[in-house]
Amino acid sequence: MVSETAIATGAALMVTASFPFYIYGAWIMIDAETVTWGVLTYHLKFIVPGLVLNTIPVVTWMMPRLFRQFGGLAALHAVLGLQAYALLVFALTGIVRILQVKREADLYDDPDQDVDLDDLHENMGAWRGRLRIGVFGYVIFWLFAWVLGVYQYVTGYVV
C-alpha cells in the first residue's frame, strides 16, 4: 500500500506542475496580437493539461479526505480552492458566448476583418468582463490555495 506521505507528495507535485501550464497558456493569449482559432487551440493545449494536473488530485485525494480533517487551515484551503473553481465557471460563462459570437462572425478563420468585438453583440463587453474577472480571480484564489496547501504539506508531512 502506498503511504499517505507519498500520495500527498504526488498531489503536491501535480498541483504545483499545473502552474507553468497556466502561465504559458496565459502568455500565449497576452502575446497574440489577434486571437485566431489556431492561437486559441494552441492556448488550450496548455490550459487543459494544467486543469487536469490540478483537478485530479483535488477530486481523487483532497475532497474525499476533507471531512476527516475539517478544521481551520483545511477548511480555509477548501474554501479558497472552491472559490477558484467558482470563478473559473464564471469565466466560462463569458468565454462560451464570446466563442459563439466570434464563430458566427467568422473571426477565427478570417481574423483580418476590421471589426470591434464590442460591435458584434450588445453583451460582448459584459462577457469579456466575466472572462477577465473569472480568469484573474481563478489565478489569485488558486495561488492563495496553493500557498496554504504547501504550508499544510510542509507542516503535516515534512516537518
Buried (B, 14 or more C-beta within 10 A) or exposed (E): EEEEEEBBBBBBEBBBEBBEBBEBBBEBBEEBEEBBBEBBEBBEEBBEBBBEBBBBBBEEBBEEBBEEBEEEBBEBBBBBBBBBBBBBEBBBEBBEBBBEBBEEBEBBEEBEEEBEBEEBBEBBEEBBEBBEBBBEBBBBBBBBBBEBBBEBBEEBBEE
